[in-house]
Each structure stands twice: as structure tokens, then as C-alpha cells.
């Protein structure tokens, strides 16, 4: 599971066998979420075990670093 970055205890990563569309997984406090990234937007796709405040902060971070996530996705998966 390649880590994209870790910040504030949130680990943003891809699974080795991930698939389109561009998305990133996030782990924090025993929970996990996935955010789809497309056309300048970041949208929650699924979550399990993360609190609302954690999801909100994870989404903010994903928006702030969206370009980096997309760049690393394309480097990894083409």
C-alpha cells in the first residue's frame, strides 16, 4: 500500500491494485475512508469507522493537496 503522505495522523494511500477513477484512501484512528478526485472536486466515496470531524478534516486535506494526489496517482498507475 503505497503511502502518498501522512499529516496530522491521517495516512493517505493507494492500494497496490487500485483502479480508476482517481481516488485516495485515508486511515485515521482505526477508521478508513476513500475520496474520489475528479474535475477539480473531492468527494467522499465511502467510509467506515471514522468520526464526522475526522472525515471533514480528511476531505479538507485532500482538497488542499489534490494536485499532489493526482500527480502521484498518475505516476503510480499511468
C-alpha positions as a Markdown table, in Angstrom:
| # | Residue | x | y | z |
|---|---|---|---|---|
| 1 | Unk | 0.0 | 0.0 | 0.0 |
| 2 | Unk | 2.0 | 3.0 | -1.2 |
| 3 | Unk | 1.6 | 6.0 | 1.1 |
| 4 | Unk | 1.0 | 9.3 | -0.6 |
| 5 | Unk | 1.6 | 11.3 | 2.5 |
| 6 | Unk | 0.9 | 11.4 | 6.3 |
| 7 | Unk | -0.3 | 14.5 | 8.0 |
| 8 | Unk | -2.0 | 15.2 | 11.4 |
| 9 | Unk | -2.2 | 11.4 | 11.9 |
| 10 | Unk | -4.1 | 10.9 | 8.6 |
| 11 | Unk | -2.4 | 8.4 | 6.3 |
| 12 | Unk | -3.3 | 9.0 | 2.6 |
| 13 | Unk | -2.5 | 6.0 | 0.4 |
| 14 | Unk | -3.3 | 3.9 | -2.6 |
| 15 | Unk | -3.8 | 0.1 | -2.7 |
| 16 | Unk | -1.3 | -1.5 | -5.0 |
| 17 | Unk | -4.0 | -2.9 | -7.3 |
| 18 | Unk | -6.2 | 0.3 | -7.3 |
| 19 | Unk | -8.4 | 1.1 | -10.2 |
| 20 | Unk | -9.9 | 4.1 | -12.0 |
| 21 | Unk | -11.3 | 6.6 | -11.3 |
| 22 | Unk | -8.6 | 8.6 | -9.4 |
| 23 | Unk | -9.2 | 8.2 | -5.7 |
| 24 | Unk | -7.3 | 8.1 | -2.4 |
| 25 | Unk | -7.8 | 6.1 | 0.7 |
| 26 | Unk | -7.3 | 7.6 | 4.2 |
| 27 | Unk | -6.7 | 5.9 | 7.5 |
| 28 | Unk | -7.1 | 7.6 | 10.9 |
| 29 | Unk | -8.0 | 6.4 | 14.4 |
| 30 | Unk | -8.8 | 2.8 | 13.3 |
| 31 | Unk | -11.2 | 4.0 | 10.5 |
| 32 | Unk | -10.8 | 4.3 | 6.8 |
| 33 | Unk | -12.4 | 6.4 | 4.0 |
| 34 | Unk | -12.0 | 6.8 | 0.3 |
| 35 | Unk | -12.3 | 10.1 | -1.6 |
| 36 | Unk | -12.8 | 10.3 | -5.4 |
| 37 | Unk | -10.9 | 13.1 | -7.1 |
| 38 | Unk | -12.2 | 14.3 | -10.5 |
| 39 | Unk | -12.7 | 17.5 | -12.4 |
| 40 | Unk | -11.4 | 19.7 | -9.5 |
| 41 | Unk | -13.6 | 18.1 | -6.9 |
| 42 | Unk | -13.0 | 15.8 | -3.9 |
| 43 | Unk | -16.0 | 13.7 | -2.9 |
| 44 | Unk | -16.4 | 11.1 | -0.2 |
| 45 | Unk | -16.9 | 7.7 | -1.8 |
| 46 | Unk | -17.1 | 5.5 | 1.3 |
| 47 | Unk | -16.1 | 5.4 | 4.9 |
| 48 | Unk | -16.1 | 3.0 | 7.9 |
| 49 | Unk | -15.2 | 3.8 | 11.5 |
| 50 | Unk | -14.2 | 7.5 | 11.1 |
| 51 | Unk | -16.0 | 10.2 | 13.0 |
| 52 | Unk | -17.7 | 13.1 | 11.1 |
| 53 | Unk | -15.0 | 15.6 | 12.3 |
| 54 | Unk | -12.2 | 13.2 | 11.0 |
| 55 | Unk | -14.0 | 12.8 | 7.7 |
| 56 | Unk | -14.3 | 16.6 | 7.4 |
| 57 | Unk | -10.6 | 17.2 | 8.1 |
| 58 | Unk | -9.5 | 14.4 | 5.8 |
| 59 | Unk | -11.6 | 15.9 | 3.0 |
| 60 | Unk | -10.1 | 19.4 | 3.7 |
| 61 | Unk | -6.6 | 17.9 | 3.5 |
| 62 | Unk | -7.4 | 16.0 | 0.3 |
| 63 | Unk | -8.7 | 19.3 | -1.3 |
| 64 | Unk | -5.6 | 21.2 | -0.2 |
| 65 | Unk | -3.3 | 18.6 | -1.7 |
| 66 | Unk | -5.4 | 17.4 | -4.6 |
| 67 | Unk | -2.8 | 18.2 | -7.2 |
| 68 | Unk | -0.2 | 16.1 | -5.4 |
| 69 | Unk | -2.6 | 13.2 | -5.0 |
| 70 | Unk | -3.5 | 13.3 | -8.7 |
| 71 | Unk | 0.2 | 13.6 | -9.7 |
| 72 | Unk | 1.2 | 10.6 | -7.6 |
| 73 | Unk | -1.8 | 8.6 | -8.9 |
| 74 | Unk | -0.7 | 9.1 | -12.5 |
| 75 | Unk | 2.9 | 8.3 | -11.6 |
| 76 | Unk | 1.8 | 5.1 | -10.0 |
| 77 | Unk | -1.0 | 3.9 | -12.2 |
| 78 | Unk | -0.4 | 5.8 | -15.5 |
